[in-house]
Amino acid sequence: MQKATSQGLKDFLLEEKTVVSMILSSADARGDSIALTGFKDDEKYSYTWSELKHHAYAIGYFLISHGCQPGDKIAIFAQNCPEWTIVDLGIQSSGCVPVPIYATNSRDEARYIIEDAGIKMIFTGDQEQFDKIFEIATMSSVTHVISLQDDVIVKGEKVFYLKDIINTAINNSVIEQVSSRIQRLSSNDMLTIIYTSGTTGNPKGAVHTHASFLAGIYASVVRFPEAGPGMVSLAFLPLSHVFERMWSYGVLLKGGENHYCRNPKDIMVILPLSKPHYMCSVPRLWEKMYATIFDRLESASSIQKKLFVWATNAGIEFDTQKRSNKFINPLLFCKKAIAEIVVLKKVRGVVGGRASVFHVGGAAMSADINEFFNGLGIPLAQGYGLTEFFPVAVGTAKTAYPGICGPVLDIVDVRVSDEGEIQLKGPMCMDGYYNKPEATMEMFTTDGWFKTGDVGTIEKHGDNMYIRITDRIKDLIITAGGKNIAPQVIETMLGEDLYIEQVVVVGDGRKYISALIVPNFEILDEYAKSKGIQYSSRQELISHPGILEFYNNKIEKLTEGLGQVEKIKRFTLMPAEFTQDNGEITPTMKIRRKVIQQRYSDIINKMYED
């Protein structure tokens, strides 16, 4: 594995200088090769490198000609699509600062970011996003709204369609004006403001410079020397998230082709169309896929079941031996070859069939699930990073180990405090929170280390350092008996089951651990019908003794490896999902634990009544 060095980073910054110049400077040489590909009605549409540069310059000139000055904040409020990246680079080419807003944010959440950052213009995605912004724009600093989609019905003055902007001709005068803005940018200039998901209050805007992003890109891409023209990466996570956005920049740096999944619910349709080599993802995607595979296996014949289990076990054993650099005997080679033909290759086809490595982040992931997909030949590498400090750990197909994050990037220093908190130093750290100096100071120790708020340990495997995250400091549960419980560990175990959609573990200051569980109602409905259980509402369904016993048995089986103080003694099935609109989860699907505990305090209290 190639290593990043401080000198290598200095040379990289001197050569690339800014993100926008790094990407657009190579566009002419790459010409008519494909840079970006989207999917609409299951059909591909693409932009070449020449088109990417033309459109970015057209957007840059539009902003300049409509009064935008270097440093002005321009928001992007849209789903993943090729146009998102084009607009991002267009904003940068004008010297302005792109500020992403999660596509699923409510009107109030969007308004907060618009007002906090002082947004001047906004690019919107679908009709719902345009309508939310148009209402806000009349009461804020926003001067223009631009729709990425030409089927959106727009209204009001100073509203434009992106298609009309990018289809304008580019003359020498335009090129000179935009190029001048790009050349005036320096590595230490603000690149973007990325707002945290806000699990404990209003989101804070993490300010990143071109230098901090370039540091993360440099330290990551050196680990993938094989990547280059011909590689495909699928943008599944929101581009408003630091993870997907920085990785996408790295893909374009290497000359790869970036694909875009507009709606995460369509991922299983898009994967075989895209056939990606790389993808950034979250554990929940693989938990659901794992649960679905084994649920469908239940209806298979006895021979099919035995063949599947034999083949996947052979794959897991082979991968584990190879990953640990252990001797692989000829018999295992033969078993793996047969397993490939009868099972493994077919299953890989579901995700496109050519995965080099799929990155996983954002939450804890089950080591068993990780091992299972590795055995299928779908390498999953759990990474680590935060909005404020990204990335920290990036794995490859060869260096990643199930259950831990890593390896840690070579230019990042890591330590564990006396309280067990992971703390960091490195050039990819944010400059601070926008307009919040006090909040910024709180994130650093007196000797200058960034405080992650994550509890974990540092482990060494071979020549590399890895991080094992156990929970968030603020989420740790301390029972009445004084035992420290990490709720995310338990929630990850339960989340492996197809019949469980969401789970929140509670018990701080209580005698035992309990849980609020949201069933996967689509699957549960099928189960109830198969058992002849009749019901007229979700509440009636989850109150049925047969359903309660069904979930009790599942919980006991899923958590049988836990100690007695960690086991769930009582649970309540919830009739509705926790949602972002209700403020119960963040745009990145993280649980707002305090909100849920306060909102459902009566239900929680009943689980502790003797």
N, C-alpha and C positions, 0 to 999 in steps of 0.2 A: 504494500500500500504506500503510495507516494505521500510525503509529508509536507505540510505547509510550514513556512518559516517566517520570521519577522522580516528578514531581508527580502524574501519572496513577495511578501505583502507590499513592502515599500516599492519594489519594482513594478508590481501589478498596478498600484495606485498611480505611479508615474506614467504608465502606459495607457491606462483606461481613463483615469481622472474622474469621470462621472458615469452613472448608469446609462443615461441616454446616449452619450457619445460612444460608450462601449458597444451598445447594440446597433445603433444606426450607422456607425462608421463602417461596418462590414456589409451593409445592405447592398451596396453597388456590386461588390464582388460576388455576392450570392444570387443576385439578379432574379431570374424567374423560378428559382427553386421555392418550394412551399415553406412558409414560415409559420403560419397560423391556420388552424382548421376548426371549424365549428360544425354543429349538427342541428339541422332544422327539419322536423318531421322525418327523422331517421335518415336524412340525406346530408352528405358532406358538402360544405362550401369552404373555400380556402382563400387566403391572401398570400401573394408572393412576397419575397423580401423587397422587391422594388415597390410594390403597392404599400407595404408597411411603411417604408420611408416616406413615400409621397403623402400618404394619409396623415402621418404624424406631423409632417411639415405643414400640411394644410390646416390642421387643427391648431398648431402653434401659431401660424399666421392669423387665424381667426381670433385667437385670444389677444394677440398683440394689437391687431387692428381694432378691437373692441375695448381697448383701454387697460388691459391687464398688465400690471407691472411685475418685474421679478420679485418673487417672494409672495405674491398673492396666492390665496388658498382656493383651490378648485376641487370640488367634490365629485366622486363617482359613486352613484347609488344604483347599482345594477347587478344582475346575475352574471355568472361566468359566461364569457363569449369572446371571440377574437377581438371584437370592437373594444372591449374593456382594456386590453393591452395596448391597442392602437391609441386610444384616448389617453391612457396613462403616459405613454411616451410623447404624445402630442403636448400634453400639459407640461411635461418636463422640458420639452424643446423650446417652450416659450419662456423658460426661466421661472415658471410658477410651480406651486407645490401641490401635488395630488393628495387628496384626503379621502380615503375609501370609507364608505358607509355600508354596513352589511345589508344585503338585498332584503333580508327578512326583518330589518328594524321597523319598529312602529313609527308613526308620525312624530310622537313625542321624543323618541330616542334619536330620530334623525334631526329634529329641531335642536336638541341639546348640542349635538356635534356642530351643526351649522352655526349656532350662536357662539359656542365656545371657541371655535376655530376662526370665526369671522369669514365664512365662505362667501366668495364673490360670484362664482358661477357653479352650476351643477349639471352633470351629465346623468340622465336617468335611463332606466331600462324599460320595463314594461308599463302598462297602463296604470297599474296600482301605484307604482313608484312615482310616475309622473304626477298623478293626482295628489299624492301625499306632499310632494315637493312644491307643486304649484300653489297649494294652500299656504305653505310656509313662506314661500318666496315673496308673497305680497306683504309679509310682516317682518322681513329680515333684510340682511345686507345683500341678498342675492339679486344680481342684475339681469342674468340670462339663464334660461333653462334649455338644455339641448337633449333631445330624445335619441337614443341609440337605435331604436326600432322605428321603422317608417310606417308601421301599422298602428302606432299609438295615435289616438285622437288628441291633438294639442289645442290649446286655447290661450288667449291673452297675447300681449305684446312681448317682443324680445324673446320669442320662443322659436327654436330652430330644430331641424332634423339633421342628424349627423351626416346622412347621405348627401345632403346639399353642400355641406362643408367639405367633405373629402373628395367630392367630384369636381371641385373647382380646379382650374389649371394652375400650375405652379411655374412662375417665371423667375428670371434671375433675381429680380428685386425681392421676391418672397424668400428665395433661398438665402440671399444675403442677410435679410433681417432675422430669419430664424437661426441661421448658422451663427450669427453674431451673439444671439442670446445663449446658445449652447456653449460657445467658446468662452463666454464670460463666467460660466459656472465653475466653481472649484469643488474639490473633494469635500471640503468642510462646510459647504452650503447645505441648507436643509433640503433633503430629498422628499420627505413625506412625514405626515403625522398619522400614526395608526392608533386608533382608540382601543383600549382594553375592553374585554367583554363585560366588565363591571359586575362581578359576582357579589360584591359587597357594597354597592352604591353606584353613583354615576360613573361612567367610564372616564378614564384619563387618557389624554393624547400623548403617546410616546413619540418624541421627536427623533427621527433618524436622519443622519446626513448621508450623502453619497458615500463617504468613506466608511461608515459603519456597515452599510449594505454591501459595499464592495469587499469588505473584510470577510463577511459571512459567505459571499459568493466564492471568493478566492479559496478560502479554507475548505469549502465543500467540494468544488469542482475538481480540485487536484486529486480527490479520491476516486474519480471516475475517468481515468485516462482513455478508456475505451469508448466513451460517449462522444458523439460528433454527428456530422451530417448523416441522415438516415435513421437516427434514433427518434422515437416518438414518446412524448410525455403527455399524460392526460391530466388536465387541471380539474380535479374533483373537488378539493377543498375550495372554499370561497377565496377569490383573489383579494378580497378585503382583509384576509388573514395573512400575517407576515410569512408563514410557512409556504403557502402556495405561491405567493407573489415573488419571494426571493428565489425559490426553486425555478420558477418560470423564467426569470432573468438568466439564471445559470444555463438553462436549456438553450435559450437564444444565443448566449455567448458562445456555446459549443457548436452552434449551427444546426441544432436539432429542430424538430417540428413540434410545436405545442398545440395540443388538442384541448377542447373545452367541453366540460359537462355542465350544461346550463342548469339542469334540475337534478340534485343529488338522488332523487327518487328514480331517475332514469338510468342510473349507473349500470345496471345489469344489461340494459339494452345497448348502451354506448360502448361498453368494454369490448365486445366482439367486433364492433364496427371500427373502433379506434386501434385495437391490437397494440396497446402501449408497451414500451420497454420499461418505463418508469411511471410512478404515480405517487402522489402524497395522499394519505388517507388517515382515517381515525379508527380506533379499535372496534367501534360499533359496527362498521361495515363488515369486518371479518367475523365478528361474533354472530351477526345475523346470517352470514353466508354459511358458517360452520353449523349453526343450528338448523338451517334449512336443509343442508346436505343430509344430516342425520335424521331429520324428521321424514324426509322422502325415502330414506333407506328403510324406514319401518315398514313401508308398503312393498318393498322388494322381496323377491323369493329368498329362501334360505341359502341357496347356492350363491345368488348375487351378493347377499350380505357378507357371507364368508369370504368371497373373492375380493370384495371392496376392502374389508378389514385387513386381509392378508396383504394386499397390494399397498395400502397406505402405511401399514406397519413396516413393510420392507422399505418404502420410501423414507420414512422417519428414521429408521435405523441407519440407512445409508447416509442420509444427510447429517445425522448426529456424529457418526464416525468421521465423515469427511471434514465437518466443521471443527472437530476437535483434533484433526491431524493424526487420527489413529489408523492403524493398519486395517484395510478392508479386504477380507478374504474373498477368494474367487466365487464361493457359493453366494455370498451377498451380492456380488456383481451380477451374477446370473438372475437372482431373485429380482433385483432392481430392473434389469432389462425386460423381464417378463411383465413386471408390474407396470412399466411404462406402456407396453403395448395394450394390455387388457384394461387398465384403469387410468393411470396418472395423466397420460397425454390427453385423453378425452376430457377430464376434469379441467385441465389447464385451458382448454379451448373456451371455457366459459368466461375467462378473463382475458381472452385474446390470444393466448398461446405462446407469447414471447416475452414474458416478464423477466427483466434483468434484476430488478429489485423494486419493491413497492415500499415506500417509507410510511411509517406509522407514527403518529404523535397526538398530542392533545389530551391524552388520558392514559391510565394504566391499561396494559393488555395482558391477558392470560398467557402464560408461557406455554401451556398445553395447546392452545389454539395456534400460537405462533409456530410451534413445532409441527403441528399438523399440516399447515400450509407450506412450510419449508419442505416437508416430506413429499408434498405434491409437486414440488418444483416451482412453487410460487414464493420466492424469497421475500420475507417481510423483515424489515429492519426498523426497530423502534428507536426513534431519535428523541432529542430533548432540546427545548428552548422556550423562551418566553417572548411576548410581544416586545418587551423592553430590552431583551438580550437574546439575539437569535442569529445563527443557531449555536448550540453548545455541543451536542453530540450527533454525529451522522454516521450511520452504518452502511456497509456494502453487503452484497450477497455472501461474501466470505468472512467478513469481520463481525457481523451482528450475531448476538446470542439471545435466545428467547428469555424473556423475563427481566432484561436489563437494557438500559439505553446506552448506545455508543457504537464505536469508540468516541471519546471526547476529542474535539478538534485540537490540533497541535498548538494553536495560538491562543487557547483558552486555559486559564488557571482555575482550578476548582479546590475548594476546601469545605469541610463540614464544621459548623460551629459547635460549641458545647451543648447547645440545645438541639443539635441534630439537623440544623438548617443547611441546605446546600447554598454556598456563596461563590460568586464568580468574579473574575477579572478578564478583560479581553477587549479588543478593538471594535467588536460588533455591538458593544453596549450603546444604548440610546444616549442622547445628549441630556435628556431630562423630560419631564412632563411639561407640555405646552402651558405656559402661564401659571404653573403651579410649583413654585420653588420650594415651598415647605413640604409638599408631597414628594418631591424629588429627593430632598434631603433624607426623608424617612426611609428611602429605599437603599441607602448606603450606610455601611459601618463607618466608624470614625477613622479607620485606616483605609477606606476607599473601596471596599468590596461590595458588590451588588448583592442584596438580600433577595433571594428568590421566593421565600415563603414556603418552599417545598422541603419536606422532611425526607432524608435519604442517606445513602451510604455510597462510598467510592470503592470500587473493586478493580483489581488488576487481572487481566487475562493475557498471557503472553507479554508483548511489549506495549499493550494498550490499556488505557484507563477507561472504566465504564461507570455509569451512575445508576443506582437502583433507587427509584422514587417510591416511597411508601405512602405518603399522603401530603396534604396541605396542613401547615401548622394551625391555621384557623379552623380547619375541619376536624381536627383530632377530637375524639370523644373521650371524656374522662368519666367513668362510671362512678356511682355512689361509693363503690368499694375502692376507688382510686386507681383502677386499671385504665391504661391508655389504649384506646381502640382506634384503628385506622379504618374509617368507613369505606374508603374507596376500594380497599382490598376485598371487602365483603360484597360491595356493589358490583365489582368486576366479576366475581364468581357467579352471582345471580344473573348478571347480564348475558352470560353464555347461553342461557336457555331461550329457545324460540318463543316460548309462551310468556316471557317477561319482557315488556317494552321499556319500562323505566322503573328505577328503584331508588329510594332514599332511605338510608339507614339512620336511625335516631337512637338516643339514649344518654345524652350528656347529663350527668348528675343523677341518672336513674339507676335502678337496681339491676337492669338487664338491657340487652339490645333488642330493638324492635325495628320494623320496616314498613314503609308505605310502598306498595307495589302496584304499578299500572300494568295490567295484562296486555298482551298482544291480542286485541279483541277479534281481529280478522281470523286468526288461527283458533282462538278460544271458541268462537262461534261454531266452527267446523267440529271441534271436539264435543261441544255440548250436544249438537245434533246427532253425532255418532253414538252418544250415550242416552239419547232420548230425553234430554233435559229441556223442558219447555220454559220459556221466559218471555216477558213482554217489555223488559227494559234492561239496560246494563246493570242497574242496581240490583234487580231481581236475580240476574245471572250470577253476579259476584257474591251474592248472599246465599246461594244454594249450597247446602251441606256437601254435596258431591264435588263442587268446584273448590270449596275451601279445603277439603281433604286432598284434592288433586294438587293444589299449590303447596299445602303443608308437606306433602311427601316430596315434592320437587325441592323445596327449600332445605329439607333435612339431607337429601342426597347431595345437593350442590355444595353444602357447607360442612359435610361430614369430616373434612380434614381440619376444621377450625377447633381451637380450644374452647372449653365450656363458656368462658366469659365472653367469647366473640360470637357465639352462636345466637341466632335470632330466636327469641323465645315467643314473640307474638308478631303478627303482621296484620295489616289491613289492605284489602284490595280496593283500589280506587276506580271510580266509574268513568273518569276522564283523564286524558293525558295532561301532564304539566306542559305549559306552553310559554313561548316567548311573549305573546300578546298579553298574558296575565302576569308577566314579570317573574315567572317561576324558573325559567331557564334562560341562558344567554344565547346570543346568535351562534356561538360555537357549541351549543348543546350542553354547556356545563350547568349543573344544578345550582340554583341560588338557594342554598340550604337554609339560611335564616328566614328568607321570605316564606318558604314552604313550611318551616316549623311554626312560624307565627300564624300563617293563614289556616293551617290545619291543626292548630294546637288542641282543639276539642277532641279531634279524632285520635291524636297522639296520646292525650291524657287518658282516654278510655282504655288504651292498651296497657296502662299501668294501674288500673283499678283492680283490686283484689276481689 
